[in-house]
Amino acid sequence: MAQGMKRLGTPIAALLGVVLVALIATSWLINRDALRKAVEAQIRDVAGLELSVAGNIDISVLPASYISFHDVGLKGGGTADPALHVDVLTANLRLLPLLLQRFEIADLTLLRPHIHVSLKPDGESNWTPFIQTIARTMKPGADNRVSFSEIRIQDGLLDYLDVVTNATEKFEDIDLSLAWPSISRSFAATGQFDWRGERVDGSISFADFVAALSGERSGLRARIASSPLKLAFDGSVANRTSPMMEGTLTIDSPSLRNALRWTGQPQPGSGGFGRFALKARANVVGASIALTNVNVELDGNAAEGVMTYANNGRQTLQATLAADALDFTPYISTFRLLASGARDWNRQLFDLNGLSSTDLDMRLSAAKLTVGPTKLGRTAIGANLRNGTLALSVGEAQVYGGIAKGSFGVSRADAVADIKAQFQFTDVDLQACATELFGLNKLSGRGNINVSLVASGSSPFGLVQSLDGTASVTGHDGAISGFNAEQLLKRLERRPLSGGGNFRNGSTPYDNLTIAVKFADGIATAEDIRIEGPAAKITLTGTASVPTREYDMKGVASLNTTSGFQLPFMVQGPWDDPLIFPDPEALIRQSPAASPFLDLLKQRITGGKRQAPEGSPTAENAKENAKSN
């Protein structure tokens, strides 16, 4: 065994010695000028790029075989400016052909390359000749077959310019490895780069690189991973007349708001838009994306449907989605009509920038919908945003135990929002509806509400100052809390001056309720307010100030009895805790003993001559005085 190994080792050592001697001889005898020309010719034939070397050229055979060009510019297609500038371009050479004085590139390394991409108005770029050359040389039967196995980019920089829109992008600290299809038809690139302050890991692979470069159909897989966003695409690509992609698209982000900020997209509002995930079948044609079989999740809300997105100078999003349950609370949590902890309206200015950047057309349906404290049943909503005008329509919503329909519109004029709202609530719980919509908690029962309002302002306070429109309520089988009209009227009918006691207890039941008010510059004027109960009837007139949230109203309460006793009263003070008290003059007039004193007091104040009524205490005193005189 030992003798066999010794006999075998001798020729191997001799062969290695011959190779070593050949390498040393090659390093001495190599034609450096021929090597340089051969490498430049291969790069030109493969990529269509002409080398312009301004620095030194280093050639090495041992221990590694390579040629390095310093301060290199590469350009192609007759362009004047270099499409690529490299500090050091190193071509590693294949060893066996080198021993035979043939110079073949194994792979390329580009150290600190500066890549410039300029998109022309016709849709082509300064790299179009490069792509056409690659496609030509890689076709089957081509004279110059691609010989590179890999291209490595280290510490690179890429800047992009769209000549039409003047849009620019910059990718820095690029470290990529491009698996060049020297044998197979596939192509793959993996690596990292910095974009907008974030480190991005990316990979892309083409199943048929020749077909992809020629605009024919090819399989495509792409992955992008960064802190704000992860994206994956698995499908096919083609570019016959315009770029087309078809496949499965997956997007995941811990914060959609941060992802939009990172990608330079406008951020909607200031609430919500956190955790986001999307998976869909994507069909991309040019700048338009059609998504089918969509499964999307945002802030814990999950929905299914279809979506389309286009960016032809202006971003447009269309969607039809359905969900079991949706919660819109995160998107309205930062919008407060009332100032926190106060009765005053919020004076914080609106942020209307989100209305001017995107066009939106969305149809949304949900079995359950939550908006703050409001719980809705099956709901269908439409949203349309175009040219800075937002229109929301509610086809039908199960809310407050009834049905709601209506529309809400917002248009922007500089920093001012123009609001228009029309809603109809049918057979709803009046207590829940009035409390949540108008801040009124004194009303109960069931009924219908119709609202038609317009306003203009830069804050909630500004809106209520300009509020115009109408509102009507018709109710039945309910009550108004704060006073018991029947008990008060019966007590005051018996003893008008006994003191009203506490007028702010109990409730007044009603069979029918009618409220019709008209708004003008934030003041609501009662046109018809009637409350008809089993024992009493109440009518109201006057105004209510929306900006100050205060009542200034007068009413008349009457008993449904043969006496028909009536009592005028007043309602004044804040909406949530008004003062309700009877008219003092009316109480005095209801008293047989006190009413003549009221007339005498008025007579003295006005200087009148009218005598006290016969039989009154004042008349008797006058007679006694006359006798004594």
Buried (B, 14 or more C-beta within 10 A) or exposed (E): EEEEEEEEEEEEEEEEEEEEEBBEEBBEEBEEEEBBEBBBEBBBBBBBBBBBBEEEBEBBBEEEBBBBBBBBBBBBBEBEEBBBBBBBBBBBBBBEBBBEEEBBBBBBBBBBBBBBBBBEEEEBBBBBBBBBBBBBBBEEEEEBEBBBBBBBBBEBBBBBBBEEEEEEEEBBEBBBBBBBBBEEBBBBBBBBBBBBEEEBEBBBBBBBBBBBBBBBBBBBBBBBBBBBBBBBBEBBBBBEEEBBBBBEBBBBBBBBBBBBBBEEBEBBBEBBBBBBBBBBBBBBBEEBBBBEEBEBBBBEBBBBBBBBBBBEEEBBBBBBBBBEEBBBBBBEEEBEEBBEEEBEBBEBBBEBBBBEBBBBBBBBBBBBBBBEEBEBBEBBBBBBBBEBBBBBBBEBBBBBEBBBBBBBBBBBEEEBBBBBBBBBBEEBBBBBBBBBBBBBBBBBBBBBBBBBBBBBBBBBBBBBBBBBBBBBBBBBEBBBBBBBBBBBBBBBBEEBEEEBEEBEEBBBBBBBBBBBBBBEEBBBBBEEBBBBBEBBBBBBEBBBBBBBBBBBBBBBBBBEEEEEBBBBBBBBBEBEEBEBEBBEEBBBBBBEEEBBBBBBEEBEEEEEEEEBEEEBEBEEEEEEEEEEE
